[in-house]
Amino acid sequence: MAETELLRIEDLMLHFRTSQGAVQAVDGVNFELATNRAVVVLGESGCGKSSLAKAILRLLPRNVSRYSGKVFLDGKEVMALNDEKFRKDVRWVGISMVPQAAMNSLNPVMRVGDQVSEPAMIHLGMKKKEALGLASKMFQHVGVPVDFLDRYAFELSGGMRQRVAIAMALVTSPRLILLDEPTSALDVLTQANIFNVLKQIKQNLGISYILITHDIATSSELADDVAVMYAGQIVEVCDAERFFQAPQHPYSRKLMASVPRLRGEQEPEFITGQPPSLLALPQGCRFAPRCPLRFDRCRQDPPVIKKDGRLVKCWKYA
């Protein structure tokens, strides 16, 4: 069956106003996502990954200085909707989110069943009894015992709280779920279990994912496509199979070389230098000050190279 486009982002920008100037957290991001696909957004801490999720879902703080671009969901431009229409038709209905640190996203004085059923009551107009029944089905999808509906978040383990957060994102049957570091606070075995749950949901319910992470090893379990983010921009987009075999952008190569290997004697590498400040970004390629392959043009002109169905912002790739 041919894949259809679910999400398309064009020149998305999100800048924050601070006392020192504008922080260019998301600066001209472009990529596409097909139905029943998972794209993994990789990058170092502070590169704008979480801000990208907030920009897509329009969860904006008060100090926004610039918010522009186009976001198409099922062919409809949702950026053109007013806030109330976006809240009713897009947020948690078309696109939902699993935030970092599930304990912080769960209300400590509400039973988890009430919290998971709440989006169904608000967005789908269900009565409480019907919504709790739907919540129990979502619990079964994510592997949480139904009797946990009556428990509070502090009574659950970290893995169970994360599953509850996933159930809450699923309860309105969205087409797309944004996963912002969903396993960052969990041990390795629990991480593996959570990713198995996500793969089963994707297969059984046809959900698409945007997984935001800096953990390359675990992300490969879920990825259909990979987008590498650096200093507020996407510097490489490719299908996962080709990316993990041979990343093309110098930054992507350094990221892959930093992952410890179970086999072979090659030691992990590190990236010299520091990422640029989002308050004062370089004129040309943003990775040029740290790149071992840089030459004069890299410091002057920002590259955008598309070839063989792959986007790589590197003059060497041309």
C-alpha positions in Angstrom: 0.0 0.0 0.0 1.4 3.4 -1.0 2.3 5.7 1.8 0.5 9.0 2.1 1.8 12.2 3.6 0.6 12.8 7.2 2.7 15.8 8.3 4.7 18.4 6.4 6.7 21.2 8.0 7.9 24.1 5.9 10.3 26.7 7.2 9.2 26.4 10.8 10.7 29.0 13.2 10.4 29.5 16.9 12.6 32.2 18.6 12.5 33.2 22.2 13.0 36.7 23.6 15.6 36.9 26.4 17.5 39.8 28.1 20.5 38.9 26.0 18.7 38.7 22.7 16.6 36.2 20.6 17.3 32.5 21.1 16.8 30.9 17.7 15.7 27.5 19.0 13.9 26.4 15.8 15.2 28.1 12.7 13.9 27.1 9.4 13.0 23.5 9.9 11.7 21.4 7.0 10.7 17.7 6.9 7.9 15.4 6.0 6.3 12.3 7.7 4.2 9.6 6.0 1.4 7.7 7.7 2.4 4.8 9.9 6.0 5.9 10.0 8.3 6.9 12.8 10.9 9.7 12.4 13.6 10.0 15.0 15.0 13.5 15.7 18.6 13.2 16.9 20.9 15.8 18.3 22.8 17.1 21.3 21.1 18.7 24.3 20.2 22.3 23.6 19.9 21.9 19.8 16.2 22.7 19.8 14.6 19.2 19.7 12.0 19.8 22.4 11.3 23.3 21.1 10.5 21.7 17.8 7.8 19.5 19.4 6.4 22.5 21.2 6.3 24.5 17.9 4.4 21.7 16.1 1.9 21.4 19.0 1.8 25.1 19.6 2.7 24.8 23.3 4.3 28.2 23.5 5.7 30.2 26.4 5.1 33.9 26.9 8.5 35.0 25.7 8.1 34.0 22.0 9.6 36.6 19.7 9.0 34.8 16.4 6.8 31.9 15.5 6.2 31.3 11.8 6.2 28.8 9.0 3.7 26.2 7.8 2.5 22.9 9.4 0.3 20.7 7.2 -1.6 17.8 8.9 -3.4 15.5 6.4 -3.0 18.2 3.8 -4.6 21.0 5.9 -2.5 23.9 7.1 -3.0 24.0 10.8 -0.8 27.0 11.5 -3.6 29.1 9.9 -6.1 28.1 12.6 -6.8 30.3 15.5 -5.9 29.1 19.0 -9.3 27.8 19.9 -9.8 25.9 16.6 -6.3 24.5 17.0 -7.0 23.3 20.5 -10.3 21.7 19.5 -9.3 20.1 16.2 -5.5 19.5 16.4 -4.0 19.4 19.8 -4.6 15.9 21.4 -7.1 15.0 18.6 -4.8 15.0 15.6 -1.5 15.3 17.4 -0.7 14.3 21.0 2.4 14.3 23.1 4.3 12.2 25.6 6.5 14.7 27.5 9.7 14.1 29.3 9.5 12.8 32.9 6.1 11.1 33.1 5.9 11.8 36.9 5.9 15.6 36.2 3.1 15.2 33.6 0.8 13.2 35.9 -1.3 15.0 38.6 -0.3 13.6 42.0 -3.8 14.1 43.5 -5.7 12.5 40.6 -6.2 8.8 40.0 -4.4 7.9 36.8 -7.6 6.5 35.3 -9.3 9.9 35.7 -6.4 11.7 34.2 -6.2 9.3 31.2 -9.9 9.6 30.6 -10.0 13.4 30.9 -8.9 14.1 27.2 -11.7 11.8 26.0 -14.2 13.7 28.0 -12.9 17.1 26.9 -12.2 16.5 23.2 -14.6 13.6 22.3 -17.5 14.7 24.5 -17.7 11.3 26.3 -19.4 10.8 29.7 -17.1 9.8 32.5 -18.1 6.1 32.6 -17.6 5.8 28.8 -14.3 7.6 29.0 -13.0 5.3 31.8 -14.0 2.3 29.7 -11.9 3.8 26.8 -9.0 4.4 29.3 -9.1 0.8 30.4 -8.7 -0.3 26.7 -5.7 2.0 26.3 -4.2 0.5 29.5 -4.5 -2.9 27.9 -2.7 -1.6 24.7 0.2 -0.3 26.7 0.4 -3.3 29.1 -0.9 -1.7 32.3 -3.2 -3.8 34.5 -6.8 -2.4 34.4 -7.0 -2.3 38.2 -4.3 0.4 38.1 -7.0 2.9 37.0 -7.7 3.6 40.7 -4.1 4.2 41.6 -2.2 7.4 42.0 1.0 8.2 40.0 3.3 7.9 43.1 2.0 4.3 43.5 3.4 3.3 40.1 7.0 2.5 39.0 8.8 4.7 36.5 8.0 2.3 33.7 4.3 2.1 34.5 4.0 5.9 34.8 5.6 6.2 31.3 3.0 3.6 30.0 0.2 5.6 31.6 1.5 8.8 29.8 1.5 6.9 26.5 -2.1 5.7 27.2 -3.1 9.3 27.8 -1.6 10.3 24.5 -3.5 7.5 22.8 -7.0 7.9 24.3 -8.3 10.3 21.6 -6.9 8.1 18.7 -4.6 10.8 17.3 -2.8 10.2 13.9 0.5 11.4 15.3 2.3 11.2 18.7 5.3 13.4 19.7 7.6 11.4 22.0 10.0 13.8 23.8 12.7 11.6 25.4 10.1 9.1 26.6 12.7 6.8 28.2 15.4 9.2 29.5 14.8 8.5 33.2 14.4 4.7 32.9 16.7 1.8 33.2 17.8 -0.2 30.1 15.4 -3.1 30.5 12.4 -0.7 31.1 13.5 1.3 28.0 13.4 -1.9 25.9 10.0 -2.7 27.2 8.6 0.8 26.4 10.0 0.6 22.9 8.4 -2.8 22.4 5.1 -1.3 23.5 5.5 1.6 21.0 6.3 -0.7 18.1 3.2 -2.8 18.9 1.0 0.3 19.0 2.4 1.5 15.7 1.8 -1.9 14.1 -1.7 -2.5 15.6 -3.2 1.1 15.6 -1.3 2.6 12.6 0.1 5.5 14.7 2.9 7.7 13.4 5.6 9.0 15.7 8.1 11.8 16.0 10.6 10.5 18.6 12.9 13.2 20.0 16.0 11.8 21.6 19.8 12.0 21.9 20.0 8.2 22.4 21.1 6.8 19.1 21.2 3.1 20.2 17.6 2.9 21.4 16.2 5.1 18.7 17.2 2.7 16.0 14.7 0.2 17.4 11.8 2.4 16.3 13.1 4.6 13.5 11.8 4.4 9.9 13.4 7.8 9.1 16.0 9.9 10.8 16.3 13.7 11.1 19.5 15.1 12.7 19.2 18.5 14.4 22.0 20.9 15.1 21.9 24.4 16.4 18.2 24.9 15.6 18.2 23.4 12.1 17.7 19.9 10.5 21.1 19.1 8.9 20.3 15.6 7.5 17.1 13.7 6.7 17.2 10.1 5.4 15.6 6.7 5.8 16.9 4.9 8.8 18.4 1.9 6.9 20.7 4.1 4.9 21.4 6.5 7.7 22.6 4.0 10.2 24.7 2.3 7.6 26.4 5.4 6.3 25.5 8.9 7.7 26.6 11.6 5.3 26.7 14.9 7.3 30.0 15.3 9.3 28.0 15.9 12.4 25.9 12.8 11.9 29.1 10.8 11.4 30.5 12.1 14.7 27.3 11.3 16.5 27.4 7.7 15.2 31.1 7.4 16.1 30.3 8.4 19.6 28.2 5.2 20.2 30.0 2.4 22.0 30.1 -0.8 20.0 29.6 -4.3 21.3 31.9 -5.8 18.6 35.2 -4.5 17.3 38.0 -2.7 18.9 37.1 0.8 17.7 36.8 3.2 20.7 34.0 5.8 20.8 35.0 9.2 19.4 34.0 12.7 20.7 33.1 15.9 19.0 35.6 18.7 19.7 34.5 22.1 20.7 31.1 23.3 21.8 27.8 23.8 20.0 27.3 27.5 19.0 25.1 29.7 21.1 21.6 30.0 19.8 21.9 33.7 20.6 24.7 34.2 18.0 24.9 31.6 15.2 27.6 31.3 12.5 26.9 32.8 9.1 27.5 29.7 7.0 27.3 26.1 8.0 26.6 26.0 11.8 28.8 23.0 12.3 31.8 24.5 10.5 33.6 25.7 13.6 33.8 22.1 14.9 34.0 20.3 11.5 37.3 18.6 10.5 36.3 18.8 6.8 35.5 22.5 6.7 36.8 24.8 4.0 36.3 28.5 3.1 32.9 28.2 1.6 31.5 26.5 4.7 32.0 29.7 6.7 30.3 31.9 4.2 27.2 30.1 2.6 24.7 27.9 4.4 24.5 24.6 2.3 21.2 22.8 1.4 21.9 19.7 -0.7 19.1 17.3 -1.8 20.2 14.1 -3.6 18.9 10.5 -3.9 16.0 11.2 -1.6 18.3 12.6 1.1 18.8 16.0 2.5 22.3 16.9 3.7 23.3 20.4 4.7 27.0 19.9 3.7 29.0 21.2 0.8 31.1 18.1 0.8 28.0 16.0 0.0 27.5 18.0 -3.2 
